[in-house]
Amino acid sequence: MLELKNIHIERGGKLLADYISLNASEGQFLSIIGPNGCGKTTLLHVIAGLIKPRDGVVLIDGLDARRLTSKELSKKLGFMPQKSRSVELSVFDMTLLGRKPIFGVAPKKADFDKVEEILISLGLGAMAHRSCATLSGGELQKVLLAKALAQEPKVMLLDEPTNHLDAKNRVEILSLFKEKAKEQNITLMAVLHDINDAFRFSDSVVLLNHGKILYEGAPKELKAVHLEELYGTSVKIFENDGLRYAVFGV
């Protein structure tokens, strides 16, 4: 379980988090939505221990993240940044890197077996020996998911994991993240660009703007007025075959 208690962040004189508190349980997919520059990525960086907040605490399974060593934290938390570049490592070796916090100095047979199992489960078995530098955007995101799963984290942070992906790959990647989070009881917190992706895949949605939470709760309870306040434009929410979607500027 992930808990944020009274997180306060100011950077360059700009308020990015105004004593924010929220929590996400095991197996839950929580999406953070908001306009550019509102502090979404900064909040993930605080949770990942990359930025120290002015005030507040992050708890992972009830433990204060500040009191964990980097090795202890890496065993509990995985982080996929927004910008990922291709490298010359093979798909297998890239995935194996995710187990570094577990095996330490050198991998064992169990580590190799775990990587093979994960790659097969994600449909990546046939490309295990391909260079990551040759992969498409969708394929690379799958490999990064494999690497994150190999780490066996309690919490996984995703910063716009579908950035630059086409519609087909976007749906496939988010479906895989949700499926694996449920299977392995991983708390999943993702910054998403598209509210309609959040409607479809999230268990809970947080609308963040000017350092404040405008809405936190189930996607089905989110109303057009919340999105209008967030983005400053007219919004209509429609439902079809059990799916909700928002149209802006109408």
C-alpha positions in Angstrom: 0.0 0.0 0.0 1.1 3.5 -0.8 0.3 6.5 1.4 1.1 10.2 1.0 0.6 12.3 4.1 0.7 16.1 3.9 3.2 16.3 1.0 4.2 20.0 0.4 6.4 20.9 -2.5 7.7 24.3 -3.7 10.2 24.6 -6.5 11.4 27.9 -8.0 8.8 29.8 -6.1 6.0 27.7 -7.6 3.6 25.6 -5.4 3.4 22.1 -6.8 1.9 20.2 -3.9 -0.2 22.0 -1.2 -0.2 19.4 1.7 -1.5 16.6 -0.4 -2.6 13.4 1.2 -3.8 10.3 -0.7 -3.4 6.5 -0.7 -3.6 3.6 -3.1 -4.1 0.0 -2.0 -2.6 -3.3 -3.3 -3.7 -4.1 -6.9 -5.2 -0.6 -7.4 -4.6 1.4 -10.6 -4.6 5.1 -9.6 -4.2 7.7 -12.3 -3.0 11.3 -11.8 -4.5 13.7 -14.4 -3.8 17.4 -14.8 -2.5 20.2 -17.1 1.2 20.6 -18.0 3.3 21.9 -15.2 0.8 21.2 -12.4 3.2 18.9 -10.4 2.3 15.4 -11.6 5.8 14.2 -12.4 7.3 16.1 -9.4 4.9 14.1 -7.1 6.1 10.8 -8.6 9.7 12.0 -8.1 9.0 12.6 -4.4 7.5 9.1 -4.0 10.6 7.7 -5.8 12.9 9.5 -3.4 14.4 11.7 -6.2 13.1 14.9 -4.7 12.8 15.8 -1.0 9.5 17.5 -0.2 9.4 20.6 2.0 7.0 18.7 4.3 5.2 15.4 4.5 5.9 11.7 4.4 5.6 8.8 2.0 4.7 5.4 3.4 5.2 2.1 1.5 3.6 -0.8 3.3 3.5 1.4 6.4 7.3 2.1 6.3 8.6 5.7 6.0 10.4 5.8 2.6 12.9 8.3 4.0 14.2 5.7 6.5 14.8 3.1 3.8 18.2 2.6 2.2 18.3 3.0 -1.6 18.6 -0.8 -1.9 15.6 -1.4 0.4 13.6 1.2 -1.5 14.5 -0.4 -4.9 13.1 -3.7 -3.7 9.7 -2.1 -2.9 9.3 0.5 -5.6 9.7 0.6 -9.4 9.7 3.7 -11.4 9.3 4.1 -15.2 10.2 7.7 -16.2 8.5 9.6 -19.0 11.6 9.6 -21.2 13.2 6.3 -22.0 15.9 5.8 -24.6 16.8 2.7 -26.5 20.0 1.0 -25.6 22.1 -1.7 -27.1 21.2 -4.3 -24.4 19.2 -7.3 -25.5 15.6 -7.6 -24.4 16.6 -10.4 -22.0 19.5 -8.4 -20.4 17.4 -5.3 -20.1 14.7 -7.3 -18.2 17.4 -8.9 -16.1 18.5 -5.5 -14.9 15.2 -5.2 -13.1 16.3 -8.0 -10.8 19.6 -6.3 -9.8 18.1 -5.2 -6.4 17.2 -8.8 -5.7 20.3 -10.7 -6.9 22.9 -8.1 -5.9 26.3 -9.1 -7.3 25.5 -11.8 -9.8 22.2 -13.4 -11.0 21.4 -17.0 -10.3 19.4 -19.6 -12.3 16.3 -18.5 -10.5 16.8 -15.0 -11.8 17.2 -16.2 -15.4 14.2 -18.4 -15.1 12.1 -15.5 -13.7 13.1 -13.2 -16.6 12.2 -16.0 -19.1 8.8 -16.5 -17.4 8.0 -12.7 -17.6 9.0 -12.3 -21.2 6.9 -15.3 -22.2 3.9 -13.9 -20.3 4.2 -10.6 -22.1 4.6 -12.2 -25.5 8.2 -11.1 -25.7 9.8 -14.6 -25.6 10.6 -14.6 -29.4 12.5 -11.3 -29.2 14.6 -12.1 -26.0 17.9 -11.7 -27.9 17.0 -8.6 -30.0 18.6 -5.3 -29.2 16.4 -2.8 -27.5 17.7 -0.2 -29.9 15.8 -2.0 -32.7 12.4 -2.0 -31.0 9.3 0.0 -31.8 7.9 2.4 -29.2 5.3 -0.2 -28.2 7.7 -3.0 -28.0 10.1 -1.0 -25.9 7.4 -0.1 -23.4 6.6 -3.8 -23.0 10.3 -4.4 -22.3 10.3 -1.7 -19.7 7.2 -3.3 -18.2 9.0 -6.6 -18.1 12.0 -5.0 -16.4 9.7 -3.4 -13.8 7.9 -6.7 -13.1 11.3 -8.5 -12.8 12.0 -6.2 -9.9 8.9 -7.6 -8.1 8.0 -4.2 -6.6 5.2 -3.5 -4.1 4.6 -0.1 -5.8 5.1 0.9 -9.5 5.2 4.5 -10.6 4.6 5.3 -14.3 5.1 8.7 -15.8 3.0 8.9 -19.0 3.8 5.3 -20.0 1.8 5.6 -23.3 3.6 8.8 -24.4 4.2 8.7 -28.2 2.3 5.4 -28.7 -0.4 4.9 -31.2 -4.0 4.0 -30.1 -3.5 0.2 -30.5 -0.3 0.1 -28.5 -1.6 2.6 -25.9 -4.6 0.3 -25.1 -2.4 -2.8 -25.1 0.2 -1.4 -22.7 -2.4 0.0 -20.3 -4.3 -3.3 -20.4 -1.1 -5.2 -19.5 -0.2 -2.8 -16.7 -3.7 -3.2 -15.2 -3.7 -7.0 -15.6 -0.2 -7.5 -14.0 -1.0 -5.1 -11.1 -4.1 -7.2 -10.3 -2.3 -10.5 -10.7 0.7 -9.5 -8.5 -1.1 -7.1 -6.1 1.1 -4.2 -7.2 0.0 -0.7 -6.3 0.1 1.2 -9.6 0.3 5.0 -9.8 0.4 6.5 -13.2 0.5 10.0 -14.7 -1.7 9.8 -17.7 -2.2 12.4 -20.4 -5.6 11.3 -21.6 -8.6 11.4 -19.2 -10.4 8.8 -21.4 -7.6 6.3 -20.8 -8.1 7.0 -17.1 -11.8 6.4 -17.4 -11.2 3.1 -19.0 -8.4 1.6 -17.0 -8.2 3.3 -13.6 -9.7 2.2 -10.3 -9.2 5.7 -8.9 -8.5 9.1 -10.4 -6.8 12.1 -9.0 -7.2 15.5 -10.7 -4.3 17.7 -9.7 -3.9 21.5 -10.4 -2.0 24.3 -8.8 -0.8 22.0 -6.1 -4.2 21.0 -5.0 -6.4 17.9 -5.5 -9.6 18.9 -7.3 -11.0 15.4 -7.3 -10.1 12.0 -5.9 -12.3 9.0 -6.4 -13.8 6.5 -8.7 -13.8 7.4 -12.5 -17.6 6.7 -12.6 -18.2 9.4 -10.1 -16.1 12.0 -11.9 -18.3 14.8 -13.4 -17.9 17.2 -16.3 -17.7 20.2 -13.9 -14.6 18.7 -12.3 -12.8 18.6 -15.7 -14.1 22.1 -16.6 -12.5 23.5 -13.5 -9.3 21.6 -14.2 -8.9 22.6 -17.8 -10.9 25.8 -18.1 -13.0 24.7 -21.0 -16.4 23.2 -21.6 -16.7 19.4 -21.3 -19.3 16.8 -21.9 -19.1 13.2 -20.6 -20.9 10.5 -22.5 -21.5 6.8 -21.7 -21.7 3.9 -24.2 -21.6 0.2 -23.6 -20.5 0.8 -20.1 -17.6 3.0 -21.1 -17.3 6.7 -20.2 -15.5 9.3 -22.3 -15.1 13.0 -22.2 -15.3 15.5 -25.2 -13.7 18.9 -24.7 -14.7 22.3 -26.1 -18.3 21.4 -26.9 
